[in-house]
C-alpha cells in the first residue's frame, strides 16, 4: 500500500534569486569610468586598466576580500622567549591583497613613472581594487602619500625613496635594509588632541646636532597608528622650536628593535582587515624631515594626498554598492514585475547611480589636478577642491551604502554578502584624515589665507556656464553669499558653504562631460530652489528624469 503522506527531502526549488555577481570586468561594466579615464588624460593606460578590471571581478579575487575581513589581525607583543617583537599577524589574504596593490603600483606608480595621466591611471586602478577590499588600502595610501613629505629632506628620500616606490611587497618583520620594498605609515593623533596636532605632547630629543636631517629620540604616545607593521612612520613631535616632523623606522640601522611599542590593537566596527593600534615611543630613533618647528607644513602635502585617496575609496564604495543594488533588482521580481522596472525602485536606483557617478567624476578631475601641479591654476584649484571633495563624497557614502543595502532587503544584512562590509567601511574615510568639520575649516583657511583659491574654484565652475539655468542661478547665489556673508560668520555657516560648493562643482563637471540625461537629473534633483532637493532621502528625483537611461548606463550587463 502506497503511503500518501510520505515526507520528501526536497521542499522547493530556488527561484527569483539573482546569480552571484562575480567573474565580470569591473572596468568594462563601468561606462562612466571609461569615459573619465580618457577625458582626464590616461587613455594610454586603458588596456592595463581593463586587464586589471577583469582580475578584480574574478571569484578568487573577491574571496580575498571576504577572507581578510573574516580573520582579524592579531597582536603579538613578545615571542615565547620573552623578547619584545611588536608583531601583528595578518591572514594570508591580506598579504595577497597588499602584494597585488604594490605590484600594480597603487602605492607609487605616479612617482616611479611620472607622466601625463599617471595619477588618473593610478586612481582608476585603485578605484577598481578597493571595490574588492578597502581596509588594506590604508597602508597603500600612506605609502603613496609619504613621498611628497620625504622629498623635503633629500638625503632621507635618497635613503628610503627607491624602496618605498618599488613595486615590491615584503611582509617580513625584518629591518628595512633587508627588504626590496617598504611601506610607510603615519602617527600624528594623540589622546589629548585628536585633529589638533599642535597640542601633541610627544617630545623629540637630539642625539647629536639639531635640525633638519638629524637624529632624535622620540618619547611619547600615539593614539592612532594605522598599519603598525609598516617599515617607516612619519611622526609629529615637539622640539624646543615647536612641532616637527620625523621619519621613524621600525628597526634601528644596526638591526635591533626600535622602541616604537604597540600597546594594543583598536577594536573597530569597520576597516577590520587593517590593524590600527595605540603605540608608545620609548626613545625611538627618528630623523627630522623639513624645517624644525614646521612639522605641519612638512606633512601637509602627505595629508592632502591621503584626503584625495579618501575620495577614491569612498567613490569606490559607492560604485560597488550601486552595482550590487542594480544587479539584485535586474534579477528580482516582486508584485508581478522586475524590481528594476518598477517606477519607485527606478527612482531610487537612478538616484544612487547619479550620486556614484558624480563622486567618481569629481575624484578623477582631482587626479588630473595632481598630474598638473606645475600649472598654478590647477594647484590653486586642488588646494580648495581637495577638502571640498573629501568632505562631501565621504560624508555622502554611509547613507548611500545603507540605501543600497535596503534595496537588497534582508539578504543585504547577511554577512556572506558584501553589503555589511560596505556599510561598516563607509564612515571610515569621513573620519580619517580630518572629520567633516576639519575639512570645512580647511576650506575657510584656504579662502582666507590664499584668496586666489576661491577665484580658481569659480573659474572651474565658469567652464559650465550657460548649460543649465538651474546651475547658473545656483552658482550666482553662491558667489553672492560669499561676498555678502560677514567673514566673522563664515565658520558658523561653513558646512552650508561646503555643501553648496561640492554640489556646484559636481554639477559643473557633469554638465561639461556627462550625458545630458545625467547632468539634467543632477541639476534638477540637487540644485533647485527648494531646500527639499538638498536634504531629501535618495529616491526622490523629480518628474521628467530619464531614469531608464541612468540605470542602463550604470548597470553591469550580467542579466538574464
C-alpha positions in Angstrom: 0.0 0.0 0.0 1.4 3.4 -1.0 2.0 5.9 1.8 0.4 9.1 0.5 1.8 11.1 3.5 5.4 10.5 2.8 7.8 13.4 3.6 10.1 14.4 0.8 13.6 15.8 1.2 13.1 18.4 -1.5 10.6 21.0 -0.3 11.0 23.7 -3.0 13.1 25.0 -5.9 15.2 28.2 -5.5 13.8 30.7 -7.9 13.6 34.5 -8.2 17.1 35.0 -6.8 20.0 36.8 -8.5 23.1 34.9 -9.6 26.4 35.7 -7.9 27.9 38.9 -9.2 31.4 37.5 -10.0 33.7 36.8 -12.9 33.0 40.1 -14.6 35.1 43.0 -15.6 34.6 45.9 -13.3 36.1 48.4 -15.8 34.3 47.1 -18.9 31.0 47.3 -17.0 31.6 51.0 -15.9 30.9 53.3 -18.8 31.3 56.5 -16.7 34.8 55.3 -15.6 35.9 54.5 -19.1 34.9 58.0 -20.2 36.6 59.7 -17.3 39.9 57.8 -17.8 40.1 59.0 -21.4 38.8 62.5 -20.7 41.2 63.2 -17.8 44.3 62.2 -19.8 45.1 58.5 -19.2 43.7 56.8 -22.4 47.2 55.3 -22.8 46.5 53.2 -19.7 43.2 51.8 -20.9 44.4 48.3 -21.8 46.1 47.9 -18.5 43.2 49.2 -16.5 40.8 46.9 -18.4 43.0 43.9 -17.7 43.1 44.8 -14.0 39.3 45.4 -14.0 38.8 41.8 -15.2 41.1 40.5 -12.5 39.2 42.4 -9.8 36.0 40.7 -10.8 37.3 37.1 -10.5 35.7 35.0 -7.9 39.2 34.2 -6.4 39.9 37.9 -6.0 36.5 38.7 -4.4 37.1 35.9 -1.9 40.3 37.5 -0.7 38.2 40.5 0.5 35.9 38.2 2.4 38.7 36.2 4.0 40.7 39.3 5.0 37.8 40.7 6.9 36.7 37.4 8.5 40.1 37.0 10.1 41.1 40.0 12.2 44.8 40.9 12.7 46.3 39.6 15.9 48.9 41.3 18.0 51.9 39.5 19.5 54.0 41.9 21.7 56.5 39.3 22.7 57.8 36.0 21.4 57.7 32.8 23.5 61.2 33.6 25.0 60.0 37.0 26.3 61.7 39.1 23.6 59.7 42.3 22.6 58.7 41.8 18.9 55.6 44.1 18.4 54.4 41.9 15.5 50.9 41.9 14.0 49.8 38.6 12.3 47.5 39.0 9.3 45.6 36.4 7.4 47.4 35.4 4.1 44.6 37.0 2.1 45.6 40.4 3.5 49.1 39.9 2.3 47.9 38.8 -1.1 45.8 42.0 -1.5 48.8 44.1 -0.3 51.1 42.3 -2.8 48.6 42.9 -5.6 48.3 46.6 -4.7 52.1 47.2 -4.7 52.8 45.1 -7.7 50.2 47.1 -9.7 51.8 50.4 -8.5 48.8 51.6 -6.5 51.3 52.9 -3.8 53.7 54.7 -6.2 53.3 54.4 -9.9 53.0 58.2 -10.5 56.3 58.7 -8.6 58.0 55.8 -10.3 56.8 56.7 -13.9 55.7 60.3 -13.8 54.0 61.3 -17.0 50.7 62.9 -18.2 47.8 61.0 -16.8 49.8 58.9 -14.3 47.7 60.0 -11.3 44.5 59.4 -13.3 45.6 55.8 -14.3 46.6 55.0 -10.7 43.3 56.4 -9.3 41.2 54.3 -11.8 43.0 51.1 -10.8 42.7 52.0 -7.1 39.0 52.7 -7.6 38.6 49.1 -9.0 40.9 47.5 -6.4 39.1 48.9 -3.4 35.8 47.6 -4.6 37.2 44.2 -3.8 38.5 45.2 -0.3 39.1 48.7 1.1 40.7 48.2 4.5 44.2 47.2 3.3 44.2 50.4 1.3 45.3 52.4 4.4 49.0 51.5 4.2 48.9 51.7 0.4 47.6 55.2 0.6 50.1 56.3 3.3 53.0 54.9 1.4 51.8 56.7 -1.7 51.3 60.0 0.2 54.6 59.9 2.1 56.7 60.7 -1.0 56.0 64.5 -1.2 56.8 64.8 2.5 60.0 62.8 2.3 61.2 65.0 -0.6 61.5 67.8 1.9 64.7 66.0 3.1 66.6 64.9 0.0 69.2 62.7 1.9 66.4 60.8 3.6 64.5 60.4 0.3 67.7 59.1 -1.2 68.0 56.6 1.6 64.4 55.3 1.5 62.7 56.6 -1.6 63.5 53.9 -4.1 62.4 51.1 -1.9 59.2 52.9 -1.0 58.3 53.5 -4.7 59.4 50.0 -5.8 56.6 47.7 -6.9 57.6 45.1 -4.3 55.8 43.9 -1.2 57.7 42.3 1.7 55.7 41.3 4.8 58.6 40.0 6.8 59.3 41.5 10.2 62.9 42.4 9.4 64.9 45.6 9.1 64.3 47.8 6.0 67.9 47.2 4.9 66.9 43.6 4.2 63.9 44.5 2.0 63.4 45.5 -1.6 60.1 47.2 -0.9 58.9 49.3 2.0 55.6 50.6 3.3 55.1 53.8 5.2 52.6 54.7 8.0 51.9 57.8 9.9 51.4 58.6 13.6 50.0 62.0 14.4 47.0 61.7 16.7 47.3 61.8 20.5 44.7 61.3 23.2 44.5 64.9 24.3 44.4 66.5 20.9 42.9 64.4 18.1 42.9 66.6 15.0 44.5 69.4 17.0 48.0 68.1 16.4 49.6 71.3 17.7 48.7 70.1 21.2 50.8 66.9 20.8 52.9 66.1 23.8 55.4 63.7 22.3 58.9 65.1 22.6 61.9 64.7 20.4 65.4 65.0 21.9 68.5 65.5 19.7 71.1 62.7 19.8 73.8 65.0 18.4 73.5 68.0 16.2 70.0 69.5 15.9 67.9 70.4 12.9 66.8 69.0 9.6 68.0 65.6 8.7 69.5 65.0 12.2 68.8 62.0 14.5 66.5 62.4 17.5 65.0 60.2 20.2 61.2 60.4 20.5 59.3 59.9 23.7 55.6 59.9 24.0 52.4 58.2 22.8 50.3 57.9 19.7 46.6 57.2 20.0 46.0 56.0 16.4 48.8 54.3 14.5 47.3 52.7 11.5 49.1 49.7 9.8 51.7 49.3 12.6 53.7 46.8 10.6 54.8 49.4 8.2 58.6 49.8 7.8 58.7 53.6 8.4 56.4 56.1 10.0 56.0 59.8 9.7 55.5 61.2 13.2 55.0 64.7 14.6 56.8 65.5 17.9 57.7 68.6 19.8 61.3 70.0 19.8 62.5 73.2 21.6 61.4 75.1 18.5 58.0 73.6 18.1 56.1 70.8 16.4 58.4 69.0 13.9 58.1 66.0 11.5 60.2 62.9 11.8 60.6 59.6 9.9 60.9 56.7 12.3 61.9 53.2 11.3 60.6 50.1 12.9 64.2 48.9 13.3 67.5 50.6 14.1 70.1 50.6 11.3 72.1 48.0 13.4 69.2 45.6 13.2 68.0 46.0 16.7 64.3 46.8 17.5 63.4 50.5 17.6 61.3 51.1 20.7 58.1 52.0 19.0 56.0 49.7 21.0 52.4 48.6 20.2 50.2 48.7 23.3 47.0 47.2 21.8 45.1 47.0 18.5 41.9 49.0 18.1 38.6 47.1 18.1 37.0 48.8 15.2 33.4 48.5 13.8 34.8 48.6 10.3 38.2 48.6 8.4 38.6 45.2 10.1 41.3 43.7 7.8 43.6 46.6 8.6 45.2 46.8 12.0 45.0 50.1 13.9 47.0 50.5 17.1 48.0 52.5 20.1 51.7 52.9 20.4 54.3 54.3 22.8 57.7 55.7 21.8 60.2 55.0 24.4 63.2 56.8 22.9 62.6 55.7 19.4 65.1 56.8 16.8 63.9 59.2 14.1 65.3 61.7 11.7 63.8 65.2 11.3 62.4 66.0 7.8 61.7 69.5 6.8 62.3 72.6 8.9 62.3 72.4 12.7 59.1 73.7 14.1 57.3 73.4 10.8 56.1 69.9 11.1 52.6 70.6 10.0 53.8 72.4 6.9 56.1 69.5 6.1 53.4 66.8 6.4 50.6 68.8 4.8 51.3 67.5 1.3 51.0 64.0 2.7 47.7 64.9 4.3 46.4 66.4 1.0 47.2 63.1 -0.8 45.6 60.9 1.8 42.5 63.1 1.7 42.4 62.7 -2.0 42.7 58.9 -1.6 39.7 59.1 0.8 37.7 60.4 -2.2 38.8 57.5 -4.3 37.9 55.0 -1.6 34.5 56.4 -0.9 33.7 56.8 -4.6 34.7 53.1 -5.0 32.4 52.1 -2.2 29.5 53.9 -3.8 30.1 52.2 -7.1 30.2 48.8 -5.5 27.0 49.4 -3.5 25.3 50.7 -6.7 26.3 47.7 -8.7 25.1 45.3 -6.1 21.8 47.0 -5.9 21.3 47.2 -9.6 22.3 43.6 -10.1 19.9 42.5 -7.5 17.0 44.4 -9.0 17.6 43.3 -12.5 17.1 39.7 -11.4 14.5 40.0 -8.6 10.7 40.2 -9.2 8.1 41.4 -6.8 4.4 42.2 -7.2 4.4 40.9 -10.8 7.3 42.8 -12.2 11.1 43.1 -12.0 12.2 45.5 -9.4 14.3 47.4 -11.8 11.2 48.1 -14.0 9.0 49.4 -11.1 8.8 53.3 -11.0 9.6 53.8 -7.3 12.6 51.5 -7.4 13.8 53.1 -10.6 13.7 56.4 -8.9 15.9 55.1 -6.1 18.3 53.2 -8.3 18.8 56.1 -10.6 19.5 58.4 -7.7 22.1 56.0 -6.2 23.7 55.7 -9.7 23.7 59.5 -10.1 25.5 60.0 -6.7 28.1 57.4 -7.6 28.9 58.9 -11.0 29.1 62.4 -9.6 31.6 61.2 -6.9 33.8 59.4 -9.4 33.7 62.3 -11.8 34.9 64.8 -9.2 37.6 62.3 -8.0 39.2 61.8 -11.4 39.1 65.5 -12.1 41.2 65.8 -8.9 43.5 63.2 -10.3 44.1 65.5 -13.3 44.9 68.3 -10.9 47.7 66.3 -9.3 49.0 65.4 -12.8 49.3 69.1 -13.5 50.8 70.7 -10.3 53.2 72.8 -12.4 50.1 74.7 -13.6 49.3 77.4 -11.0 45.6 77.4 -11.6 45.4 73.7 -11.2 47.5 73.9 -8.0 45.2 76.6 -6.5 42.1 74.6 -7.5 43.4 71.4 -5.9 44.0 73.3 -2.7 40.4 74.1 -2.2 38.7 71.2 -4.1 40.5 68.5 -2.1 38.9 69.3 1.2 35.6 70.0 -0.6 35.6 66.6 -2.2 36.9 64.8 0.8 34.2 66.4 3.0 31.3 65.8 0.6 31.9 62.5 -1.0 33.0 60.7 2.2 30.0 62.2 4.0 27.5 61.0 1.4 28.8 57.5 1.4 27.3 56.0 4.6 23.7 56.8 3.7 24.3 55.7 0.1 25.6 52.3 1.4 22.6 51.9 3.7 20.1 52.7 0.9 21.7 50.1 -1.4 21.5 47.6 1.5 17.8 48.3 1.9 17.3 47.8 -1.8 18.6 44.3 -1.4 16.4 43.8 1.7 17.0 41.0 4.2 19.8 39.4 2.2 21.7 42.7 2.3 22.1 42.2 6.1 23.8 38.9 5.7 27.5 38.6 6.4 28.0 36.4 3.4 27.3 39.3 1.2 29.5 42.4 0.7 26.8 44.8 1.9 27.5 44.8 5.7 31.2 45.3 5.0 30.4 48.3 2.7 28.2 49.8 5.4 30.8 49.3 8.1 33.6 50.7 5.9 31.6 53.7 4.8 32.2 56.1 7.8 35.9 55.5 7.9 37.0 57.9 5.2 34.7 60.7 6.6 36.6 60.4 9.9 40.1 59.6 8.8 42.4 62.5 7.9 40.1 65.0 9.5 36.3 64.8 10.0 33.8 66.9 8.2 34.3 69.9 10.5 38.0 69.8 10.0 37.6 69.8 6.2 35.2 72.8 6.4 37.7 74.7 8.5 40.4 73.9 6.0 38.2 75.2 3.1 37.8 78.5 5.1 41.5 78.6 5.9 42.4 78.2 2.2 39.9 81.0 1.3 41.2 83.4 3.9 45.0 82.7 3.5 45.0 82.3 -0.3 42.1 84.3 -1.8 43.2 83.2 -5.2 41.9 79.6 -4.5 38.4 80.9 -4.4 39.0 82.6 -7.7 40.3 79.3 -9.1 37.3 77.5 -7.8 34.8 79.8 -9.5 36.9 79.7 -12.7 36.3 76.0 -12.8 32.6 76.5 -12.3 32.6 79.1 -15.1 33.5 76.3 -17.6 29.9 75.0 -17.4 28.2 78.4 -17.5 25.3 78.7 -19.9 24.5 75.0 -20.0 21.8 75.0 -17.3 19.7 77.8 -15.9 19.4 76.0 -12.6 23.2 75.7 -12.5 23.9 79.3 -13.4 21.4 80.6 -10.8 22.9 78.2 -8.1 26.5 79.5 -8.8 25.4 83.1 -8.8 23.7 82.7 -5.4 26.9 81.0 -4.1 29.1 83.9 -5.3 26.7 86.4 -3.8 26.6 84.7 -0.5 30.4 84.6 -0.2 30.5 88.3 -0.8 27.7 89.3 1.5 28.4 87.0 4.4 30.4 88.6 7.2 33.7 86.8 7.4 33.2 86.5 11.2 30.2 84.3 10.4 31.9 82.1 7.9 32.7 79.3 10.4 29.1 79.1 11.7 27.9 78.6 8.1 30.9 76.5 6.9 29.0 73.3 6.3 26.4 75.0 4.3 29.1 76.6 2.1 30.9 73.3 1.8 27.7 71.5 0.7 26.9 74.1 -1.9 30.4 74.3 -3.2 30.5 70.5 -3.6 27.2 70.3 -5.4 28.1 73.2 -7.8 31.4 71.5 -8.6 29.9 68.1 -9.3 27.1 69.7 -11.4 29.6 71.7 -13.4 31.7 68.7 -14.2 28.7 66.6 -15.2 27.4 69.5 -17.4 30.7 69.7 -19.1 31.4 66.0 -19.5 28.4 63.8 -18.8 25.4 62.8 -21.0 22.6 65.3 -20.9 20.3 62.9 -19.0 22.9 62.6 -16.2 23.7 66.3 -15.9 20.0 67.3 -16.2 19.0 64.8 -13.5 21.7 66.0 -11.2 20.9 69.7 -11.6 17.1 69.2 -11.2 17.5 67.0 -8.1 20.3 68.8 -6.3 20.3 72.5 -7.4 16.6 73.6 -7.4 15.4 76.5 -5.2 13.6 74.1 -2.9 15.6 73.1 0.2 14.0 69.7 -0.1 16.1 69.0 -3.1 19.2 69.2 -0.9 18.1 67.3 2.1 15.8 64.7 0.7 16.5 61.0 1.0 17.7 59.1 -2.1 14.9 58.1 -4.4 13.2 61.5 -4.6 14.1 62.5 -8.1 11.6 64.9 -9.7 9.4 64.0 -12.6 10.8 64.0 -16.1 14.1 62.4 -15.3 15.3 59.8 -17.7 15.7 57.1 -15.0 15.9 54.3 -17.5 18.9 55.7 -19.2 20.7 56.4 -15.9 20.1 52.8 -14.8 21.1 51.3 -18.1 24.4 53.4 -18.0 25.3 52.2 -14.5 24.3 48.6 -14.7 26.5 45.6 -15.1 25.4 43.6 -18.2 25.2 40.3 -16.3 21.5 40.0 -16.8 19.3 37.1 -17.8 
